[in-house]
Amino acid sequence: MSEWISVNERLPSINTDIKYSLYLAIHKDWDHQCRILMFDNEESAFTRDGGDVQKITHWMPLPEAPK
């Protein structure tokens, strides 16, 4: 499984083929609970329900599905 990546280190790579990509993310005010969030490839920002999500501290790619 991937390691958590700080948003200060880097944001997800932009995928110009699709509008949104899904990632696990940790928000400063979520008591370190992770949630699945969309990353808007056009805006280069995490989003949820159509609004930008501020205070994301870390993210990681979703794990691969079981075989």
N, C-alpha and C positions, 0 to 999 in steps of 0.2 A: 504494500500500500504506500501511497505517496506520503510525504511529510507536509506539515502545515507550512505555508509560505506567507511571510509578512507582506502586507500591502506596501510597506515602506521599501521592501526589497524589489518587488515587481507586481504588476497586475497580470491577469491571464492574457495569453496571446490573442490577438484579434483574428477572428475567423470571418472573412468577408463573404463567405458563401451563405451564412445564416445570420438572422437578426440576433438570436439569443443563444447562449451556451449555459449549461447548468454546472454549478460548483457547490461544494460544501463551503460554508462561510461562518465565521465567528464575529459577532457584533459586540462592541465594547459593553453594551448595556444588557446583554442576554445571559449574564452569569456563566460565560464560557460554554454555553450550549451551542452546538452547531446546527445549522439549518441549510436546506437546499435553496440556493438563490440563483436567479438568472443574471448573467452578465451580458449587458447590452453591447454588442460588438460595434454598433454605430456610434454610441455615446462613450464607449470605453469606461463604463461604470456599472456597478452592481445595482440591480433593481428588484423590486418586489411589488406586485400588484400595480404596475405602471408607474411607480414613484421611485426616485433614487433612494438608495439605502446608504446613509452616511454612517460613519463610525465602524465600518468593517475593519477588523484588525488583522485577520488571517483568512486564508482560503486554501483549498486543495481540489484537485480533480475528483470527480466521483469515481469510486472503485469500479472495476469491471464486474459485469454480471456473472453469477455462478454458471458453470458449464453443466 
